[in-house]
Amino acid sequence: MKVRPVGILGIGSYVPETIVTNHDLENRIDTSDEWIVERTGIRERRVVEAGQATSHLATKAAERALAHAGISAEEIDLIIVGTVSPDMVFPSVACLVQDNLKAVNAAAFDLTAVCSGFVYGLVTASAFISCGTYKKVLVIGAETLSAITDWTDRNTAVIFGDGAGAVVLGETEPGYGLLGFHLGAEGAGGDLLKLPAGGSRLPASVETVTNRLHFTQMDGNEVFKFAIKIMGDAANKALEDANLSPADVDFLVPHQANMRIITSAAKRLGLPMEKVVVNVDKYGNTSAASIPLALDEAVKSGKIQNGDVLALVGFGGGLTWGAAVVKWNKK
């Protein structure tokens, strides 16, 4: 069987217009701009307006990715959306996006790997294309985390934001595109980052709402310790899969969780911060959207050039992690 090289044909992103600054949060909870910046590097984040949902953000990012790729929605064979904040339990965000785009020839499904969702989706889509099952796949990371954030909890309220990023994947030139990857999970750590209620274990009830169990819960210290180890390890394993080393990396595009975690990952890989794409200060942690959102900004600004080797790496609830090495060839 011929294995086809798979690359990014187009990329796009979207964030809501409403900005919530650290100073805005000072008026809601016991925190300060100085405390938030020191601990996270975040200065502001975007939140949806009333009536907006994850499918709206995902659709806008997808439209921009399609335009960048120069292809129509009808050419898309499959839509994969990484998200933990869907419009509803079902139908999937991917199906809603398919309808919005009128991508009538596309299969569609959501993928839940939390902040690793985009990399998981990227690898999954690449497998479909490389073996010839599909020709063009739309992969989207999209989140409306403001809807599942407890705005009275200063440990989580300062972190999360809303946004979406999308890529169109298809066959590319040999030697370019996805060169290697590494995915992993540690289900034993699932309680460290979770949204307890709303599923079959704890269906919505007066008790679950009263106890605020429909909001994200996180053991920040344990997640931090996990993240600073796994980010570097996952990137190194993906580079090994690509027969490359950190010295070959032109840019690290990490999950935008926390500036201290990003800095630690760069240090473990021996990369200077000039080679790290960072926008956590503007958008906070947008979970599955964070890597494609950061990548799109770096591409559109001209920072990333044709032929650059990129290491994309993320971690998230589950616990999950994922890394992919991509040689950029979209001019």
C-alpha positions in Angstrom: 0.0 0.0 0.0 1.3 3.4 -0.9 1.6 5.7 2.1 0.9 9.3 1.1 2.7 12.3 2.7 0.2 14.4 4.6 0.5 18.2 5.2 -1.4 21.3 6.1 -2.9 22.9 3.0 -4.6 25.7 4.8 -5.0 27.2 8.3 -7.4 29.6 10.0 -8.5 30.7 13.5 -11.1 32.7 15.2 -11.6 34.3 18.7 -14.6 36.1 20.0 -14.5 39.9 20.2 -15.2 40.2 23.9 -12.0 40.6 26.0 -11.8 39.9 29.7 -8.7 41.4 31.3 -7.1 40.5 34.6 -8.3 43.8 35.9 -11.9 42.8 35.0 -11.4 39.6 37.1 -10.2 41.7 40.0 -13.7 43.0 40.3 -15.2 39.5 40.4 -12.9 37.4 42.6 -10.0 37.7 45.1 -7.1 38.0 42.7 -4.9 40.6 41.1 -3.3 41.3 37.7 0.2 40.8 39.2 -0.7 37.5 40.8 -2.2 36.1 37.5 0.7 37.3 35.3 3.3 35.9 37.7 1.7 32.5 38.0 0.4 32.0 34.5 1.7 34.7 32.1 -2.0 35.5 31.1 -3.1 39.1 30.8 -6.4 38.7 29.1 -8.7 36.1 27.4 -11.6 36.1 25.0 -15.2 35.0 25.9 -18.2 34.4 23.7 -21.1 36.7 23.4 -24.6 35.6 24.4 -25.9 33.1 21.8 -22.5 32.1 20.6 -21.4 28.4 21.0 -18.5 26.2 20.1 -19.9 25.4 16.6 -20.0 29.1 15.8 -16.3 29.6 16.6 -15.4 26.3 14.8 -17.2 27.3 11.7 -15.5 30.7 11.4 -12.1 29.1 11.9 -12.9 26.4 9.3 -14.1 29.0 6.8 -10.8 30.8 7.1 -8.8 27.6 6.8 -10.7 26.6 3.6 -10.1 30.1 2.1 -6.3 29.8 2.9 -6.2 26.4 1.3 -8.2 27.6 -1.7 -10.6 24.8 -1.7 -14.4 24.5 -1.3 -16.3 22.9 1.5 -17.7 20.3 -0.9 -14.1 19.0 -1.3 -13.8 18.0 2.3 -14.2 14.3 3.0 -14.1 14.3 6.8 -14.5 16.8 9.6 -12.9 16.1 13.0 -13.5 18.5 15.9 -11.5 18.3 19.1 -13.5 19.8 22.0 -14.7 19.3 25.5 -17.2 22.1 25.4 -19.7 21.1 22.6 -22.9 22.9 21.9 -24.7 19.9 23.4 -24.0 16.2 24.1 -25.2 15.3 20.6 -25.3 16.0 17.7 -21.5 16.6 17.5 -20.0 19.9 16.9 -18.5 18.4 13.7 -22.0 17.7 12.4 -23.1 21.2 13.2 -20.1 22.6 11.4 -20.7 20.3 8.4 -24.2 21.8 8.1 -22.9 25.4 8.5 -20.3 24.9 5.8 -22.5 22.9 3.6 -19.7 20.3 3.4 -22.2 17.7 2.1 -19.7 15.1 1.2 -18.0 15.0 4.6 -18.3 12.4 7.4 -18.1 14.1 10.8 -17.2 13.3 14.4 -15.9 14.9 17.6 -12.9 13.8 19.5 -12.4 14.2 23.2 -8.8 14.5 24.4 -9.1 17.9 26.1 -6.1 20.1 25.4 -4.4 17.3 23.4 -7.4 17.2 21.1 -6.0 19.0 18.2 -2.9 16.8 18.0 -5.0 13.7 18.4 -7.2 14.9 15.5 -4.2 15.8 13.4 -2.7 12.3 13.7 -6.1 10.6 13.2 -6.8 12.6 10.0 -3.4 12.0 8.7 -3.9 8.2 9.0 -7.1 8.4 6.9 -5.3 10.4 4.2 -2.0 8.5 4.1 -3.8 5.2 3.4 -6.0 6.7 0.8 -9.4 6.5 2.6 -9.9 10.3 2.3 -8.2 13.1 0.3 -9.0 16.2 2.3 -9.8 16.4 6.0 -10.8 19.4 8.1 -9.4 19.3 11.7 -10.6 21.8 14.2 -9.9 22.6 17.8 -12.6 24.7 19.3 -13.7 25.5 22.8 -16.2 27.7 24.7 -14.6 27.1 28.1 -16.3 30.1 29.6 -19.4 28.0 29.7 -17.8 25.4 31.9 -15.7 27.7 34.0 -16.6 28.5 37.6 -16.1 32.2 37.7 -16.1 32.2 41.5 -13.0 29.9 41.6 -9.9 32.0 41.3 -7.7 28.9 40.5 -9.5 28.2 37.3 -11.4 31.4 36.4 -8.1 33.2 35.5 -6.9 30.5 33.2 -9.4 29.6 30.5 -10.6 31.4 27.3 -12.6 30.7 24.2 -11.5 30.3 20.6 -11.0 28.0 17.6 -8.3 27.0 15.2 -8.6 24.8 12.1 -6.5 23.2 9.4 -7.2 21.5 6.1 -5.1 18.4 5.6 -4.3 16.7 2.3 -1.5 15.0 0.4 1.6 17.0 0.1 5.1 16.8 -1.4 7.4 14.0 -0.1 9.6 15.1 2.8 7.1 17.6 4.0 4.0 17.6 6.3 3.7 15.2 9.2 7.1 13.6 9.8 6.5 11.9 13.2 4.2 11.9 16.2 3.7 10.5 19.7 0.3 10.1 21.5 -0.2 8.9 25.1 -2.6 8.7 28.0 -2.6 8.0 31.7 -6.2 7.4 32.7 -5.2 6.9 36.4 -4.7 10.7 36.5 -8.2 11.5 35.3 -9.4 13.0 38.6 -6.7 15.7 38.4 -8.6 17.6 35.7 -12.3 16.9 35.1 -15.8 18.1 34.7 -17.7 15.8 37.1 -21.4 16.2 36.2 -23.6 16.2 33.1 -22.8 12.6 32.0 -24.2 9.2 32.8 -22.4 9.0 36.1 -23.8 12.2 37.5 -26.8 13.4 35.4 -27.9 17.0 35.9 -29.9 17.4 39.1 -30.6 20.1 41.7 -27.8 18.6 43.7 -25.1 18.7 41.0 -26.0 22.3 40.1 -26.0 23.4 43.7 -22.6 21.8 44.3 -21.2 23.4 41.1 -20.3 20.1 39.6 -20.9 21.2 36.0 -17.7 23.3 36.0 -14.1 22.3 35.4 -12.2 21.1 38.4 -8.4 21.0 38.5 -5.7 20.0 40.9 -3.4 22.7 39.7 -0.2 21.6 41.5 -0.4 18.0 40.3 -1.3 19.0 36.7 1.6 21.4 36.7 4.0 18.7 37.8 2.7 16.3 35.1 2.8 19.0 32.4 6.4 20.1 32.9 7.6 16.5 32.5 5.3 15.3 29.7 5.6 18.2 27.3 9.3 17.7 26.8 9.1 13.9 26.8 6.3 13.8 24.2 8.1 16.2 21.9 11.3 14.2 22.1 9.5 11.0 21.3 7.8 12.6 18.3 11.2 13.9 17.1 12.7 10.4 17.5 9.8 9.1 15.4 10.7 11.6 12.7 14.4 10.7 13.0 15.2 14.3 14.1 16.5 15.9 17.3 15.6 19.2 19.1 18.4 20.8 17.2 16.4 20.4 14.0 13.4 22.3 15.3 12.8 25.7 14.0 9.8 26.5 16.2 8.1 24.8 19.1 4.3 25.4 19.1 3.1 24.3 22.5 -0.3 24.1 24.1 -0.8 27.5 25.7 -1.6 26.4 29.2 0.7 28.5 31.3 3.9 30.5 30.7 5.9 28.6 33.3 5.0 25.3 31.6 5.9 26.6 28.2 9.2 27.9 29.4 10.0 24.5 31.1 9.2 22.6 27.9 11.5 24.8 25.9 14.3 24.3 28.5 13.9 20.5 28.4 14.3 20.6 24.6 17.2 23.1 24.8 15.4 25.6 22.7 15.7 29.4 23.2 12.4 31.3 23.7 12.9 32.9 20.3 12.0 29.6 18.8 8.8 29.2 20.9 5.4 30.5 19.7 3.6 32.1 22.6 0.2 33.8 22.7 -1.0 32.7 26.1 -0.9 36.3 27.3 -3.6 37.3 24.9 -5.9 34.3 24.9 -5.2 32.2 28.0 -5.7 28.4 27.9 -8.1 27.6 25.0 -7.7 23.9 25.4 -7.9 22.1 22.0 -7.9 25.4 20.2 -4.6 26.7 21.6 -2.1 25.0 19.3 -3.9 25.7 16.0 -4.6 29.3 17.2 -1.0 29.9 18.0 0.2 28.2 14.8 -2.2 30.3 12.7 -0.9 33.6 14.2 2.7 32.5 13.7 2.0 31.6 10.0 0.0 34.7 9.2 2.6 37.0 10.8 5.3 35.5 8.6 7.2 34.0 11.6 6.9 30.5 10.2 8.3 30.0 6.7 8.3 27.3 4.1 10.6 24.5 5.1 10.5 25.2 8.8 10.4 22.2 11.1 7.7 22.6 13.8 7.2 20.6 17.0 3.5 20.8 18.1 3.0 19.5 21.7 0.1 19.5 24.2 -1.2 17.8 27.3 -4.6 17.7 28.8 -7.3 16.0 31.0 -7.6 12.3 30.7 -4.7 12.5 31.3 -3.6 12.8 27.7 -0.6 14.1 25.7 0.3 14.4 22.1 3.1 15.7 19.9 3.6 16.0 16.2 6.5 17.1 14.0 5.6 18.9 10.9 7.7 20.3 8.1 5.8 23.4 6.9 5.2 23.8 3.2 2.3 26.1 2.9 3.4 29.4 1.3 
